[in-house]
Amino acid sequence: TWACPTVPALVDDFYGEILRHDETRNVLSNEAQVMRLKKTLGAWIGELFAGVYDERFVFRRWLVGYRHVEIGLGHVWVNAAMKKNLKEHADKLRMSLIGMTGPNLIMLDDKLQVKSLYDIKKKFTVVYFFDPDCGACKTETPKLVDFYQQNKTKLSVEVYAVSSDTSMQKMKDYVREMKIPFITVNGPRTLVGNYQKLYDAFSTPTLYVLDERKKIIAKKLPAEKLADFLSNYERFQKRKEENAKSGSPGK
């Protein structure tokens, strides 16, 4: 199931925009009704970005629209508010789309040394956002450590791990506990602005893969899929180069 911590804020903003107008306040005067609608809209937005577009998806689009009509909420208000809020959400995603150049990150490690993402000179760079207190991260991090130890030389890969917690001590303890051998920095101690906005990293764990030019080639990929993905990517790139030399179209 697709989940993003920005969705509740998106929903609140949507109804905040809706309820600025007298006409819509008269329709949505019941707080419990608004809470039910917020819950439904949150699920609606989640499904919109989940990538599963089947009959159930179509039915849910229709159902939300029907509910708004049923309670007398004019489509002009819904369309205006939805357009505003989805645009803001799209703006957050725009900087970290696959094919874009990943923004540079410059942060402090546990020795207070400056570490720049762009200083990494490997064929691939994994950018990993984690929270030391995150249960899912404690499951994902050992898989990433295992991947790194087995493939750092074979695939020419480095990991740039970003801790979301302000506590440097928590980060140090986490590195020691998880036996992390790769670059680990403290996200809040940044020299380049809010990393969450730069990489749409509002939830953890979040993982990106960059190529040697720091172009994003994968995002939100599980650590256990990294080896297969990079091996397949290398084969694809090699075949593409061979086809370009021979003048044959790639398949």
Backbone as CSV, one residue per row, in Angstrom:
resi,resn,N_x,N_y,N_z,CA_x,CA_y,CA_z,C_x,C_y,C_z
1,THR,0.837,-1.185,0.000,0.000,0.000,0.000,0.875,1.238,0.000
2,TRP,0.577,2.176,-0.901,1.359,3.407,-0.980,1.006,4.289,0.200
3,ALA,2.004,4.872,0.834,1.762,5.762,1.979,2.754,6.902,1.934
4,CYS,2.294,8.079,2.313,3.177,9.239,2.355,2.696,10.162,3.463
5,PRO,3.612,10.594,4.340,3.201,11.439,5.454,2.714,12.811,5.038
6,THR,2.903,13.193,3.753,2.416,14.496,3.302,0.929,14.460,2.978
7,VAL,0.336,13.263,2.841,-1.077,13.164,2.463,-2.014,13.802,3.497
8,PRO,-1.849,13.552,4.809,-2.734,14.227,5.770,-2.692,15.745,5.652
9,ALA,-1.503,16.292,5.435,-1.386,17.750,5.275,-2.077,18.196,3.995
10,LEU,-1.972,17.377,2.946,-2.627,17.667,1.676,-4.140,17.696,1.856
11,VAL,-4.642,16.720,2.601,-6.087,16.644,2.865,-6.545,17.838,3.704
12,ASP,-5.775,18.169,4.746,-6.130,19.327,5.591,-6.144,20.612,4.779
13,ASP,-5.157,20.763,3.902,-5.103,21.964,3.058,-6.298,22.024,2.117
14,PHE,-6.677,20.849,1.575,-7.816,20.778,0.659,-9.086,21.282,1.342
15,TYR,-9.373,20.731,2.528,-10.603,21.140,3.218,-10.479,22.530,3.828
16,GLY,-9.253,22.952,4.122,-9.052,24.327,4.560,-9.442,25.300,3.466
17,GLU,-9.059,24.944,2.224,-9.421,25.769,1.068,-10.928,25.726,0.833
18,ILE,-11.510,24.535,0.920,-12.960,24.371,0.716,-13.754,25.199,1.723
19,LEU,-13.336,25.149,2.995,-14.121,25.768,4.076,-13.881,27.271,4.218
20,ARG,-13.108,27.853,3.318,-12.945,29.309,3.349,-14.180,30.026,2.805
21,HIS,-15.056,29.283,2.143,-16.182,29.900,1.445,-17.502,29.623,2.167
22,ASP,-18.360,30.630,2.234,-19.643,30.514,2.947,-20.482,29.377,2.390
23,GLU,-20.523,29.254,1.072,-21.363,28.232,0.440,-20.973,26.831,0.881
24,THR,-19.681,26.580,0.928,-19.236,25.238,1.291,-19.295,25.014,2.800
25,ARG,-19.105,26.085,3.585,-19.240,25.927,5.044,-20.660,25.540,5.421
26,ASN,-21.644,26.033,4.692,-23.038,25.679,4.963,-23.300,24.211,4.671
27,VAL,-22.618,23.696,3.659,-22.793,22.287,3.294,-22.051,21.372,4.264
28,LEU,-20.852,21.803,4.678,-20.004,20.979,5.548,-19.960,21.570,6.952
29,SER,-21.111,21.632,7.581,-21.201,22.238,8.916,-20.968,21.236,10.035
30,ASN,-20.989,19.946,9.694,-20.855,18.880,10.692,-19.402,18.415,10.745
31,GLU,-18.745,18.562,11.913,-17.334,18.210,12.040,-17.086,16.725,11.797
32,ALA,-18.002,15.883,12.276,-17.839,14.444,12.073,-17.912,14.098,10.584
33,GLN,-18.774,14.803,9.870,-18.895,14.590,8.427,-17.585,14.961,7.719
34,VAL,-16.990,16.082,8.125,-15.725,16.515,7.529,-14.622,15.500,7.804
35,MET,-14.602,14.946,9.014,-13.577,13.957,9.359,-13.732,12.705,8.506
36,ARG,-14.972,12.277,8.263,-15.199,11.104,7.404,-14.739,11.386,5.975
37,LEU,-15.056,12.579,5.495,-14.653,12.949,4.143,-13.133,13.051,4.020
38,LYS,-12.490,13.538,5.061,-11.029,13.627,5.043,-10.406,12.236,4.936
39,LYS,-10.956,11.303,5.685,-10.438,9.939,5.657,-10.586,9.333,4.261
40,THR,-11.754,9.561,3.653,-12.004,9.036,2.318,-11.078,9.675,1.287
41,LEU,-10.888,10.991,1.406,-10.018,11.690,0.463,-8.566,11.238,0.613
42,GLY,-8.134,10.986,1.851,-6.775,10.491,2.073,-6.536,9.179,1.359
43,ALA,-7.518,8.271,1.454,-7.413,6.984,0.761,-7.421,7.192,-0.754
44,TRP,-8.245,8.144,-1.200,-8.363,8.453,-2.627,-7.028,8.927,-3.196
45,ILE,-6.356,9.826,-2.475,-5.066,10.350,-2.936,-4.007,9.253,-2.911
46,GLY,-4.025,8.431,-1.835,-3.073,7.327,-1.751,-3.180,6.402,-2.942
47,GLU,-4.407,6.076,-3.327,-4.626,5.186,-4.473,-4.221,5.861,-5.778
48,LEU,-4.346,7.184,-5.827,-4.003,7.932,-7.035,-2.532,7.771,-7.382
49,PHE,-1.666,7.673,-6.350,-0.225,7.577,-6.576,0.307,6.148,-6.391
50,ALA,-0.575,5.186,-6.146,-0.118,3.834,-5.827,0.312,3.042,-7.058
51,GLY,-0.186,3.417,-8.223,0.208,2.730,-9.446,-0.637,1.514,-9.784
52,VAL,-1.758,1.296,-9.077,-2.669,0.188,-9.383,-3.966,0.793,-9.905
53,TYR,-4.177,0.672,-11.210,-5.307,1.364,-11.834,-6.264,0.337,-12.454
54,ASP,-7.005,-0.325,-11.576,-7.936,-1.360,-12.000,-9.383,-0.874,-11.859
55,GLU,-10.343,-1.809,-11.913,-11.755,-1.434,-11.807,-12.071,-0.815,-10.447
56,ARG,-11.422,-1.330,-9.401,-11.651,-0.770,-8.064,-11.192,0.684,-8.016
57,PHE,-10.060,0.965,-8.666,-9.546,2.331,-8.712,-10.572,3.261,-9.373
58,VAL,-11.124,2.843,-10.519,-12.113,3.662,-11.235,-13.348,3.873,-10.369
59,PHE,-13.806,2.805,-9.708,-14.995,2.917,-8.869,-14.782,3.904,-7.729
60,ARG,-13.585,3.876,-7.115,-13.303,4.795,-6.005,-13.289,6.242,-6.483
61,ARG,-12.762,6.506,-7.712,-12.787,7.881,-8.241,-14.236,8.357,-8.353
62,TRP,-15.059,7.461,-8.902,-16.468,7.818,-9.088,-17.160,8.028,-7.749
63,LEU,-16.874,7.163,-6.768,-17.561,7.216,-5.485,-17.295,8.527,-4.746
64,VAL,-16.039,8.980,-4.747,-15.721,10.229,-4.058,-16.448,11.396,-4.710
65,GLY,-16.463,11.416,-6.042,-17.200,12.469,-6.741,-18.683,12.417,-6.433
66,TYR,-19.233,11.205,-6.388,-20.655,11.036,-6.092,-20.995,11.547,-4.693
67,ARG,-20.142,11.256,-3.724,-20.389,11.694,-2.343,-20.431,13.221,-2.258
68,HIS,-19.506,13.867,-2.973,-19.503,15.329,-2.943,-20.775,15.901,-3.555
69,VAL,-21.240,15.284,-4.657,-22.487,15.740,-5.277,-23.672,15.471,-4.354
70,GLU,-23.644,14.298,-3.726,-24.739,13.874,-2.856,-24.957,14.849,-1.703
71,ILE,-23.878,15.397,-1.149,-24.032,16.316,-0.009,-24.203,17.768,-0.459
72,GLY,-24.169,17.976,-1.784,-24.419,19.321,-2.293,-23.190,20.186,-2.439
73,LEU,-22.002,19.556,-2.479,-20.764,20.322,-2.622,-20.456,20.480,-4.109
74,GLY,-20.558,21.710,-4.608,-20.392,21.975,-6.030,-19.018,21.585,-6.551
75,HIS,-18.996,21.059,-7.781,-17.728,20.594,-8.350,-16.740,21.735,-8.559
76,VAL,-17.245,22.961,-8.705,-16.342,24.084,-8.919,-15.414,24.283,-7.729
77,TRP,-15.944,24.060,-6.497,-15.126,24.205,-5.297,-14.132,23.054,-5.183
78,VAL,-14.615,21.856,-5.456,-13.755,20.675,-5.364,-12.608,20.768,-6.375
79,ASN,-12.933,21.119,-7.618,-11.909,21.190,-8.664,-10.843,22.225,-8.346
80,ALA,-11.274,23.389,-7.866,-10.325,24.462,-7.570,-9.377,24.069,-6.447
81,ALA,-9.940,23.500,-5.378,-9.115,23.109,-4.236,-8.190,21.949,-4.586
82,MET,-8.715,20.972,-5.348,-7.909,19.816,-5.712,-6.764,20.224,-6.639
83,LYS,-7.053,21.102,-7.581,-6.018,21.555,-8.499,-4.885,22.230,-7.738
84,LYS,-5.233,23.089,-6.787,-4.232,23.808,-5.992,-3.371,22.841,-5.198
85,ASN,-4.005,21.876,-4.530,-3.270,20.994,-3.627,-2.455,19.940,-4.362
86,LEU,-2.990,19.388,-5.455,-2.215,18.405,-6.202,-1.020,19.054,-6.898
87,LYS,-1.155,20.310,-7.301,-0.028,21.021,-7.891,1.094,21.164,-6.864
88,GLU,0.726,21.529,-5.617,1.734,21.685,-4.571,2.437,20.361,-4.306
89,HIS,1.668,19.255,-4.311,2.266,17.934,-4.085,3.189,17.566,-5.244
90,ALA,2.748,17.857,-6.468,3.581,17.560,-7.639,4.883,18.350,-7.600
91,ASP,4.825,19.585,-7.115,6.026,20.411,-7.013,7.046,19.773,-6.074
92,LYS,6.562,19.105,-5.016,7.462,18.442,-4.076,8.162,17.244,-4.725
93,LEU,7.460,16.579,-5.644,8.019,15.390,-6.279,8.955,15.730,-7.439
94,ARG,8.800,16.923,-8.005,9.438,17.256,-9.274,10.962,17.159,-9.241
95,MET,11.590,17.492,-8.129,13.054,17.523,-8.055,13.675,16.148,-7.943
96,SER,12.860,15.120,-7.674,13.436,13.797,-7.435,12.841,12.728,-8.348
97,LEU,12.479,13.116,-9.553,11.934,12.155,-10.504,13.055,11.338,-11.135
98,ILE,12.736,10.111,-11.525,13.706,9.278,-12.237,14.083,9.978,-13.541
99,GLY,15.388,10.045,-13.792,15.889,10.736,-14.967,16.435,12.118,-14.652
100,MET,16.029,12.657,-13.495,16.552,13.952,-13.074,17.917,13.764,-12.406
101,THR,18.713,14.811,-12.382,19.959,14.772,-11.618,19.640,14.944,-10.146
102,GLY,20.091,14.018,-9.326,19.841,14.104,-7.896,20.546,15.313,-7.299
103,PRO,19.858,16.122,-6.509,20.497,17.296,-5.898,21.658,16.883,-4.995
104,ASN,22.662,17.733,-4.921,23.790,17.436,-4.040,23.355,17.544,-2.576
105,LEU,23.944,16.701,-1.750,23.746,16.751,-0.303,25.113,16.968,0.334
106,ILE,25.199,17.940,1.222,26.453,18.215,1.932,26.122,18.282,3.415
107,MET,26.589,17.294,4.175,26.206,17.146,5.576,27.393,16.713,6.422
108,LEU,27.208,16.716,7.728,28.277,16.333,8.645,28.136,14.877,9.063
109,ASP,29.280,14.169,9.110,29.255,12.803,9.606,29.454,12.791,11.125
110,ASP,29.658,11.623,11.713,29.740,11.522,13.177,31.028,12.132,13.743
111,LYS,31.976,12.420,12.870,33.216,13.085,13.315,33.191,14.571,12.978
112,LEU,31.992,15.039,12.594,31.772,16.444,12.223,32.592,16.841,10.992
113,GLN,32.855,15.850,10.152,33.526,16.101,8.887,32.473,16.298,7.790
114,VAL,32.724,17.255,6.896,31.780,17.528,5.810,31.880,16.421,4.756
115,LYS,30.723,15.864,4.407,30.667,14.817,3.386,29.689,15.254,2.294
116,SER,30.212,15.345,1.074,29.395,15.760,-0.069,29.024,14.552,-0.927
117,LEU,27.774,14.461,-1.279,27.307,13.376,-2.145,28.039,13.394,-3.480
118,TYR,28.282,14.578,-4.020,28.923,14.693,-5.322,30.408,14.343,-5.303
119,ASP,30.992,14.199,-4.123,32.396,13.783,-4.036,32.567,12.288,-4.277
120,ILE,31.485,11.553,-4.250,31.549,10.106,-4.460,31.830,9.823,-5.940
121,LYS,32.874,9.061,-6.225,33.293,8.785,-7.599,33.117,7.306,-7.939
122,LYS,31.960,6.785,-7.670,31.652,5.397,-7.984,30.682,5.337,-9.163
123,LYS,30.533,4.149,-9.719,29.601,3.984,-10.834,28.164,4.195,-10.386
124,PHE,27.870,3.743,-9.155,26.522,3.911,-8.605,26.609,4.449,-7.174
125,THR,25.630,5.256,-6.820,25.514,5.745,-5.446,24.106,5.469,-4.950
126,VAL,24.018,4.823,-3.803,22.726,4.609,-3.149,22.563,5.697,-2.083
127,VAL,21.494,6.456,-2.169,21.184,7.470,-1.158,20.074,6.887,-0.285
128,TYR,20.384,6.743,0.996,19.491,6.022,1.911,19.097,6.928,3.072
129,PHE,17.818,7.226,3.206,17.300,8.055,4.294,16.694,7.150,5.363
130,PHE,17.142,7.325,6.610,16.656,6.466,7.685,16.458,7.269,8.961
131,ASP,15.736,6.671,9.875,15.533,7.235,11.212,15.997,6.177,12.209
132,PRO,16.888,6.502,13.122,17.384,5.500,14.081,16.285,4.831,14.896
133,ASP,15.145,5.495,15.058,14.043,4.924,15.845,12.996,4.229,14.987
134,CYS,13.214,4.183,13.694,12.232,3.613,12.759,12.351,2.090,12.715
135,GLY,11.255,1.406,13.025,11.262,-0.055,13.029,11.557,-0.644,11.661
136,ALA,10.950,-0.065,10.622,11.185,-0.558,9.262,12.636,-0.358,8.849
137,CYS,13.246,0.731,9.330,14.653,0.996,9.017,15.557,-0.065,9.647
138,LYS,15.195,-0.513,10.839,16.007,-1.526,11.521,15.934,-2.869,10.801
139,THR,14.900,-3.048,9.999,14.803,-4.245,9.161,15.548,-4.047,7.846
140,GLU,15.434,-2.849,7.289,16.003,-2.560,5.975,17.515,-2.356,6.017
141,THR,18.016,-1.702,7.066,19.444,-1.354,7.118,20.370,-2.569,7.053
142,PRO,20.117,-3.656,7.808,21.007,-4.825,7.683,21.040,-5.394,6.271
143,LYS,19.921,-5.298,5.552,19.901,-5.773,4.158,20.783,-4.895,3.283
144,LEU,20.766,-3.598,3.564,21.605,-2.673,2.801,23.084,-2.899,3.124
145,VAL,23.389,-3.138,4.388,24.771,-3.425,4.792,25.265,-4.685,4.094
146,ASP,24.435,-5.715,4.066,24.793,-6.978,3.413,25.023,-6.764,1.918
147,PHE,24.120,-6.008,1.281,24.286,-5.702,-0.145,25.616,-4.983,-0.382
148,TYR,25.918,-4.001,0.447,27.125,-3.186,0.272,28.381,-4.046,0.409
149,GLN,28.415,-4.877,1.416,29.603,-5.697,1.648,29.852,-6.683,0.504
150,GLN,28.784,-7.154,-0.108,28.917,-8.125,-1.188,29.166,-7.486,-2.556
151,ASN,28.761,-6.212,-2.727,28.760,-5.632,-4.072,29.524,-4.318,-4.228
152,LYS,30.115,-3.793,-3.155,30.746,-2.473,-3.260,31.838,-2.432,-4.319
153,THR,32.597,-3.523,-4.463,33.656,-3.570,-5.471,33.130,-4.092,-6.799
154,LYS,32.382,-5.165,-6.731,31.881,-5.807,-7.956,31.031,-4.870,-8.801
155,LEU,30.176,-4.071,-8.123,29.282,-3.165,-8.852,29.738,-1.706,-8.789
156,SER,30.873,-1.455,-8.118,31.384,-0.083,-7.955,30.289,0.820,-7.393
157,VAL,29.907,0.529,-6.152,28.799,1.241,-5.537,29.201,1.793,-4.173
158,GLU,28.700,2.983,-3.846,28.873,3.571,-2.523,27.489,3.927,-1.989
159,VAL,27.379,3.945,-0.674,26.126,4.327,-0.022,26.331,5.628,0.742
160,TYR,25.390,6.532,0.588,25.384,7.805,1.319,24.115,7.783,2.159
161,ALA,24.273,7.437,3.444,23.119,7.253,4.338,22.880,8.518,5.145
162,VAL,21.617,8.933,5.204,21.238,10.182,5.868,20.307,9.885,7.044
163,SER,20.770,10.228,8.246,19.945,10.063,9.442,19.020,11.266,9.582
164,SER,17.738,11.014,9.804,16.761,12.106,9.900,16.670,12.696,11.301
165,ASP,17.274,12.029,12.286,17.193,12.498,13.673,18.246,13.569,13.949
166,THR,17.876,14.556,14.750,18.819,15.637,15.063,19.948,15.180,15.980
167,SER,19.739,14.066,16.695,20.723,13.592,17.664,21.909,12.907,16.986
168,MET,23.085,13.489,17.156,24.292,12.878,16.619,24.619,11.589,17.368
169,GLN,24.315,11.550,18.671,24.597,10.359,19.458,23.749,9.181,18.999
170,LYS,22.478,9.439,18.703,21.620,8.366,18.195,22.170,7.809,16.892
171,MET,22.662,8.695,16.051,23.233,8.253,14.777,24.472,7.390,15.018
172,LYS,25.351,7.825,15.929,26.555,7.058,16.240,26.199,5.673,16.784
173,ASP,25.228,5.634,17.693,24.808,4.358,18.278,24.224,3.439,17.207
174,TYR,23.473,4.022,16.280,22.849,3.235,15.216,23.910,2.657,14.288
175,VAL,24.905,3.471,13.950,25.997,3.009,13.089,26.724,1.839,13.746
176,ARG,26.964,1.959,15.035,27.657,0.899,15.764,26.778,-0.363,15.869
177,GLU,25.524,-0.172,16.215,24.605,-1.307,16.382,24.415,-2.072,15.071
178,MET,24.265,-1.344,13.970,24.003,-1.965,12.673,25.286,-2.332,11.921
179,LYS,26.448,-1.974,12.525,27.750,-2.252,11.889,27.795,-1.655,10.474
180,ILE,27.406,-0.401,10.383,27.346,0.281,9.086,28.750,0.647,8.610
181,PRO,29.158,0.178,7.422,30.513,0.438,6.923,30.583,1.594,5.916
182,PHE,29.442,2.163,5.553,29.429,3.194,4.510,29.230,4.593,5.093
183,ILE,29.283,5.595,4.247,29.154,6.989,4.653,27.797,7.218,5.318
184,THR,27.828,7.776,6.512,26.584,8.086,7.224,26.672,9.512,7.754
185,VAL,25.666,10.304,7.435,25.667,11.720,7.797,24.372,12.078,8.524
186,ASN,24.393,13.253,9.141,23.231,13.722,9.893,22.431,14.715,9.050
187,GLY,21.231,14.320,8.670,20.398,15.123,7.783,20.144,16.548,8.236
188,PRO,19.764,16.765,9.513,19.518,18.144,9.961,20.769,19.022,9.937
189,ARG,21.965,18.405,9.970,23.205,19.193,9.897,23.633,19.302,8.431
190,THR,22.858,20.068,7.698,23.028,20.177,6.260,23.507,21.564,5.845
191,LEU,24.241,21.608,4.758,24.726,22.871,4.212,23.981,23.257,2.932
192,VAL,22.995,22.450,2.557,22.323,22.684,1.267,20.798,22.774,1.378
193,GLY,20.279,22.961,2.563,18.826,23.090,2.689,18.149,21.789,3.078
194,ASN,16.837,21.791,3.025,16.006,20.684,3.503,16.095,19.475,2.574
195,TYR,16.764,18.412,3.024,16.932,17.215,2.199,15.607,16.525,1.918
196,GLN,14.631,16.662,2.851,13.333,16.016,2.648,12.645,16.553,1.407
197,LYS,12.744,17.855,1.195,12.144,18.460,0.005,12.952,18.126,-1.242
198,LEU,14.276,18.083,-1.099,15.122,17.797,-2.253,14.882,16.395,-2.807
199,TYR,14.598,15.446,-1.905,14.450,14.052,-2.326,13.100,13.428,-1.963
200,ASP,12.097,14.254,-1.664,10.793,13.713,-1.288,10.980,12.596,-0.255
201,ALA,11.786,12.898,0.762,12.133,11.893,1.775,11.433,12.211,3.092
202,PHE,10.112,12.302,3.042,9.335,12.639,4.231,9.012,11.402,5.070
203,SER,9.311,10.232,4.537,9.121,8.994,5.295,10.404,8.175,5.222
204,THR,10.567,7.287,6.190,11.746,6.422,6.211,11.308,4.970,6.381
205,PRO,12.085,4.028,5.820,13.270,4.251,4.988,12.897,4.654,3.561
206,THR,13.730,5.482,2.964,13.575,5.869,1.564,14.933,5.707,0.886
207,LEU,14.931,5.113,-0.293,16.191,4.771,-0.959,16.155,5.190,-2.426
208,TYR,17.228,5.844,-2.862,17.402,6.239,-4.254,18.673,5.613,-4.800
209,VAL,18.708,5.418,-6.115,19.932,4.962,-6.777,20.305,5.989,-7.841
210,LEU,21.577,6.445,-7.806,22.091,7.402,-8.781,23.189,6.747,-9.609
211,ASP,23.309,7.168,-10.864,24.408,6.649,-11.673,25.658,7.499,-11.463
212,GLU,26.702,7.279,-12.249,27.971,7.980,-12.013,27.873,9.480,-12.276
213,ARG,26.865,9.892,-13.043,26.641,11.329,-13.281,25.641,11.909,-12.279
214,LYS,25.269,11.082,-11.314,24.320,11.444,-10.257,22.895,11.629,-10.787
215,LYS,22.594,10.957,-11.883,21.226,10.931,-12.398,20.439,9.868,-11.642
216,ILE,19.219,10.175,-11.261,18.377,9.222,-10.540,17.918,8.130,-11.500
217,ILE,18.249,6.885,-11.188,17.837,5.768,-12.042,16.834,4.850,-11.339
218,ALA,16.652,5.038,-10.025,15.640,4.269,-9.298,15.315,5.000,-8.002
219,LYS,14.093,4.829,-7.523,13.701,5.449,-6.255,12.722,4.540,-5.529
220,LYS,12.750,4.666,-4.197,11.873,3.878,-3.321,12.029,2.373,-3.594
221,LEU,13.270,1.968,-3.856,13.580,0.572,-4.151,13.977,-0.145,-2.862
222,PRO,13.464,-1.360,-2.601,13.897,-2.101,-1.406,15.355,-2.528,-1.540
223,ALA,16.081,-2.559,-0.428,17.500,-2.917,-0.451,17.723,-4.313,-1.028
224,GLU,16.801,-5.222,-0.775,16.985,-6.597,-1.241,16.886,-6.714,-2.767
225,LYS,16.392,-5.671,-3.434,16.267,-5.682,-4.893,17.439,-4.971,-5.580
226,LEU,18.321,-4.373,-4.794,19.392,-3.552,-5.371,20.329,-4.332,-6.287
227,ALA,20.792,-5.474,-5.845,21.768,-6.242,-6.625,21.199,-6.629,-7.987
228,ASP,19.984,-7.145,-7.993,19.349,-7.528,-9.257,19.123,-6.317,-10.150
229,PHE,18.652,-5.225,-9.535,18.388,-4.021,-10.330,19.659,-3.516,-11.002
230,LEU,20.748,-3.395,-10.248,21.986,-2.850,-10.799,22.613,-3.780,-11.837
231,SER,22.521,-5.070,-11.598,23.044,-6.031,-12.577,22.268,-5.937,-13.884
232,ASN,20.950,-5.868,-13.789,20.114,-5.741,-14.975,20.344,-4.399,-15.671
233,TYR,20.526,-3.354,-14.878,20.770,-2.027,-15.438,22.081,-2.001,-16.222
234,GLU,23.119,-2.622,-15.671,24.403,-2.674,-16.369,24.290,-3.444,-17.678
235,ARG,23.560,-4.560,-17.665,23.378,-5.339,-18.895,22.640,-4.522,-19.946
236,PHE,21.615,-3.812,-19.492,20.832,-2.989,-20.409,21.688,-1.892,-21.021
237,GLN,22.507,-1.217,-20.188,23.357,-0.141,-20.676,24.406,-0.663,-21.665
238,LYS,24.957,-1.838,-21.362,25.956,-2.428,-22.248,25.338,-2.771,-23.598
239,ARG,24.140,-3.356,-23.566,23.453,-3.701,-24.809,23.112,-2.437,-25.605
240,LYS,22.738,-1.398,-24.890,22.405,-0.125,-25.530,23.623,0.466,-26.244
241,GLU,24.788,0.401,-25.575,26.017,0.919,-26.168,26.424,0.091,-27.389
242,GLU,26.283,-1.234,-27.289,26.630,-2.102,-28.413,25.733,-1.829,-29.612
243,ASN,24.451,-1.627,-29.345,23.503,-1.341,-30.419,23.801,0.004,-31.075
244,ALA,24.225,0.976,-30.229,24.543,2.299,-30.768,25.762,2.215,-31.689
245,LYS,26.729,1.407,-31.319,27.943,1.250,-32.148,27.643,0.557,-33.472
246,SER,26.739,-0.438,-33.387,26.437,-1.204,-34.593,25.350,-0.545,-35.444
247,GLY,24.679,0.456,-34.857,23.607,1.125,-35.586,22.288,0.422,-35.497
248,SER,22.201,-0.625,-34.652,20.955,-1.363,-34.497,20.112,-0.739,-33.402
249,PRO,18.781,-0.749,-33.550,17.917,-0.216,-32.480,17.958,-1.133,-31.280
250,GLY,17.941,-0.546,-30.064,17.922,-1.346,-28.838,16.592,-1.992,-28.629
251,LYS,16.619,-3.127,-27.927,15.363,-3.818,-27.610,15.196,-3.897,-26.112
